[in-house]
């Protein structure tokens, strides 16, 4: 029964997102970079740090080309079983969200979790791998490409700081 329910969810997600711009979802969109004077506008698309960043609530962030990948940290993936079995996004491309709003529900091998927005932002793309969650690497679980409002982000940690925080 669980497999049938999972299959129905996948079909629903495919139908829901098949009408969208596949170029954005696949990361093949040519978005012009922000001019330096636009960097202080509300939706700032780059983190000040490079590489992986984390919040204390286990949200995983990574710089992209004029977007930020947003997902859950590898510690949270391990806590729900070490492998992702289902990702149900709550937002579509070009939808806005506010800090604390539900972005996705993520099920693992032995539990589930919810991804909440670390700050306000706009969805710019959805990870095409959510259709094949078992193929996601546990240290690279991201759901959305977003522009985030940087003035609302809490202090971010790099990989080593995050490891130290979770000891």
Residue, then its C-alpha position, 0 to 999 in steps of 0.5 A: x500500500x505504501x508503494x502505491x501511495x508513493x507512486x501516486x505522489x510521484x505521478x502527482x508531482x510529475x503532473x504538477x511540475x510538467x507544465x513549468x519551465x524545465x530549463x529552470x528545473x534542470x539548471x539550464x537557464x541563462x540568468x543574468x548576474x546581478x550588477x554590483x549596485x543591485x546586491x543590496x536589493x531585497x532578494x540577494x541571490x548569493x551568500x557571502x560565504x562560498x561552499x556549503x553553509x548551514x543554519x542551526x535548524x539544519x537547513x543546508x545552503x550552497x551558492x549557485x550561479x545567481x541562486x542558492x540551493x536550499x535543502x536539509x543538512x547531512x546530519x538531518x538526513x542521517x537522523x531520518x535514516x540516511x537515505x531519502x525516500x520521498x520529497x514533497x515540495x510545498x512551493x512552485x517556481x516563482x512563488x514567494x515564501x516567508x521565514x519559517x514557512x513550510x518549503x517541503x516534507x522529506x521522508x527518509x528510511x526511518x523517519x521524516x522531517x520538514x524543511x522550513x524557509x530560513x528567511x524570505x525568498x523566491x523559488x527559482x527552480x526545483x531539484x529534478x532529482x526529487x523524482x528519484x530521491x534514492x539517487x540523491x547524495x546524503x550530503x547534497x540534499x537540496x530541494x529548491x534554487x532560490x533567491x533569499x533575503x539576506x538581511x533575514x538570514x541567521x548566522x551561517x556556519x561552514x562545514x567545520x563549524x557545523x560539525x563542531x556545533x553538532x558535537 
